[in-house]
């Protein structure tokens, strides 16, 4: 594998998702000694200190997403193998995803949504924004947190233009998924902070703050945080049809 700079694989964790805007948990100064707080991604909701009800809500969300994916697939008369060939995601993983018990990553959801002719945004329930307003408030944006150590905030979705604008955050070692995926369309990304390695067809490209990358989503790709701090990037997915 050739490299433009450096690369390091990211670990695999259990995935879950929630929608809505989340707030960073504050450190509990009165925490009993000897107890170590969980890091982001250690809980199903991927939120430090999240209560059990948040975990249950995240699991329920993934079950609803899985059911929506299955309904879309059947409506288009596609088999699991058809979707697997379009995305690079295994049939067994897709089956678990539809049943709401998979370890689906953001990359997997993006690829599966594209294979079904929609954006990942369309797989989730959303808060209604102001009719006719050109502004999408933060509270109206959909947030998806995954156990792979990533958070994807869909800042804007334009179905007519086939465009989805997202702000992605990657914890230390976080990644878009355990392996590369592919789907229709094109992607454009600009790194705001931290460091990201984009793997394309076996070649790694390391981004530093301010760097931009553009590529066809049909190329097998994976995004990983190979730096020593949280990475934040703005990502645009565009349909080419």
C-alpha positions in Angstrom: 0.0 0.0 0.0 1.4 3.4 -1.0 1.1 6.3 1.4 1.0 10.0 0.9 2.1 10.4 4.5 1.2 8.0 7.4 -1.7 5.8 8.2 -2.9 3.6 11.1 -6.0 1.4 11.3 -8.7 2.2 13.8 -10.4 -0.2 16.2 -13.9 -1.7 15.9 -16.6 -1.0 18.4 -20.2 -1.6 19.0 -22.5 0.8 17.1 -25.7 2.5 18.0 -27.3 5.8 17.0 -29.4 8.6 18.4 -31.0 11.6 16.7 -31.2 15.2 17.9 -28.5 17.5 19.2 -26.4 16.0 22.0 -24.5 17.9 24.7 -21.1 16.9 25.9 -21.3 15.3 29.4 -19.6 17.3 32.1 -17.0 15.7 34.4 -18.5 14.8 37.8 -16.2 16.4 40.3 -18.0 14.4 43.1 -17.4 11.0 41.4 -16.5 8.4 43.9 -12.7 7.7 44.0 -11.5 4.6 42.1 -14.2 4.8 39.5 -13.0 5.6 36.0 -15.5 7.4 33.7 -16.3 5.6 30.4 -14.9 7.0 27.2 -17.1 8.0 24.3 -18.1 4.8 22.4 -18.0 2.6 25.5 -21.8 2.8 25.9 -24.4 1.9 23.2 -25.4 5.6 22.9 -21.7 6.5 22.5 -22.1 9.3 25.1 -20.0 9.4 28.2 -22.1 8.9 31.3 -25.3 8.3 29.3 -28.1 6.8 31.4 -29.7 3.4 30.5 -32.7 5.1 29.0 -30.4 6.8 26.4 -29.0 3.4 25.5 -32.5 2.0 25.1 -33.5 4.9 22.9 -30.4 4.4 20.8 -31.2 0.7 20.3 -34.8 1.5 19.5 -33.6 4.1 16.9 -31.4 1.4 15.2 -34.3 -1.0 15.1 -36.4 1.6 13.4 -33.6 2.4 11.0 -33.2 -1.3 10.2 -36.9 -1.7 9.6 -36.9 1.4 7.3 -33.9 -0.1 5.3 -35.7 -3.4 4.9 -38.9 -1.7 3.7 -37.0 0.4 1.2 -35.1 -2.7 -0.1 -38.2 -4.8 -0.5 -40.1 -2.0 -2.2 -37.3 -1.8 -4.8 -37.3 -5.6 -5.1 -33.6 -5.8 -4.1 -32.1 -8.8 -2.4 -29.5 -8.5 0.4 -26.9 -9.8 -2.1 -27.9 -7.0 -4.5 -27.2 -4.4 -1.8 -24.0 -6.2 -0.7 -22.6 -6.0 -4.3 -23.4 -2.3 -4.4 -21.8 -1.4 -1.1 -19.1 -3.9 -0.2 -21.0 -4.7 3.0 -21.5 -8.4 3.7 -24.9 -10.0 3.5 -24.7 -11.1 7.1 -24.0 -7.5 8.2 -26.9 -6.2 6.2 -29.2 -8.8 7.7 -28.2 -7.8 11.2 -28.6 -4.2 10.3 -32.1 -4.7 9.1 -32.9 -6.5 12.4 -31.4 -3.6 14.4 -28.7 -5.7 16.0 -25.7 -4.9 13.8 -22.6 -3.1 14.6 -23.2 -0.7 11.6 -20.9 2.2 11.2 -21.5 5.6 9.7 -19.7 4.4 6.6 -22.0 1.4 6.3 -25.2 3.5 6.7 -24.0 6.0 4.1 -23.2 3.2 1.7 -26.5 1.3 2.3 -28.6 4.5 2.0 -26.9 5.3 -1.3 -27.6 1.8 -2.6 -31.3 2.4 -1.9 -31.2 5.8 -3.7 -31.4 8.0 -0.6 -29.0 9.8 1.8 -28.3 8.5 5.3 -30.4 11.5 6.5 -33.5 9.8 5.1 -33.1 6.7 7.3 -33.8 8.7 10.5 -36.7 10.7 12.0 -36.2 14.4 12.0 -37.4 17.5 13.7 -39.4 19.9 11.5 -37.7 23.1 10.6 -39.3 26.4 9.9 -41.2 26.3 6.6 -39.5 28.2 3.9 -36.6 29.3 6.0 -33.2 29.2 4.5 -31.7 28.5 8.0 -31.5 25.1 9.6 -31.1 25.6 13.3 -28.7 23.4 15.3 -31.6 22.0 17.2 -33.2 20.9 14.0 -30.2 19.0 12.7 -30.0 15.2 12.8 -27.1 13.8 14.9 -26.0 10.1 14.6 -23.5 8.7 17.1 -21.8 5.4 16.4 -19.7 3.1 18.5 -16.9 3.3 15.9 -16.0 6.5 17.7 -17.7 8.8 15.2 -20.5 11.4 15.3 -22.2 12.6 12.1 -24.3 15.8 12.2 -26.3 16.2 9.1 -26.3 20.0 8.9 -28.2 20.2 5.6 -29.9 17.8 3.2 -31.2 18.9 -0.2 -33.0 16.0 -1.9 -33.7 17.9 -5.0 -30.0 18.7 -5.5 -28.9 15.2 -4.3 -26.7 16.8 -1.7 -26.0 16.1 2.0 -23.8 18.4 4.1 -22.5 16.9 7.3 -20.1 17.7 10.2 -18.2 14.6 11.2 -16.3 14.1 14.5 -13.9 11.3 15.1 -12.7 10.3 18.5 -9.1 9.0 19.0 -9.0 5.9 16.9 -12.4 6.5 15.5 -13.3 5.6 11.9 -16.1 5.6 9.4 -16.1 1.8 9.7 -14.0 -1.4 10.3 -13.4 -1.8 6.5 -13.8 0.2 3.3 -17.2 0.6 1.6 -18.3 2.0 -1.7 -21.4 3.5 -3.2 -22.7 5.9 -5.9 -21.9 9.6 -5.9 -19.0 11.8 -5.1 -17.5 13.1 -1.8 -15.8 16.3 -0.8 -14.2 16.8 2.6 -12.3 19.6 4.4 -10.5 18.9 7.7 -11.2 21.5 10.4 -9.1 20.1 13.2 -7.1 17.1 14.1 -5.8 14.5 11.6 -7.6 12.1 9.3 -6.4 9.4 7.0 -8.5 8.6 4.0 -7.9 5.2 2.5 -8.8 5.0 -1.2 -8.2 1.8 -3.2 -5.4 0.7 -0.9 -3.7 4.1 -0.9 -3.7 6.3 2.2 -4.0 10.1 2.2 -3.3 12.0 5.4 -5.2 15.3 5.9 -4.1 18.1 8.1 -6.3 21.1 9.1 -7.3 23.0 6.0 -6.6 20.1 3.6 -9.4 19.1 1.2 -10.1 15.8 -0.5 -12.5 14.9 -3.4 -13.1 11.5 -4.9 -15.7 9.2 -6.4 -17.7 7.3 -3.8 -17.5 4.3 -6.0 -13.9 3.8 -5.0 -13.6 1.7 -1.8 -12.9 4.2 1.0 -12.5 4.4 4.7 -11.9 7.4 6.9 -9.9 7.1 10.2 -8.6 9.4 12.9 -4.9 8.6 13.0 -3.9 11.7 15.0 -3.6 12.2 18.8 -6.7 14.4 19.2 -10.3 14.5 18.2 -10.7 15.2 14.5 -13.5 17.4 13.0 -14.3 17.6 9.3 -17.0 19.0 7.0 -18.2 16.4 4.5 -20.4 16.7 1.4 -22.0 13.8 -0.4 -23.4 14.4 -3.8 -25.5 12.1 -6.0 -24.2 12.1 -9.6 -27.5 10.8 -11.1 
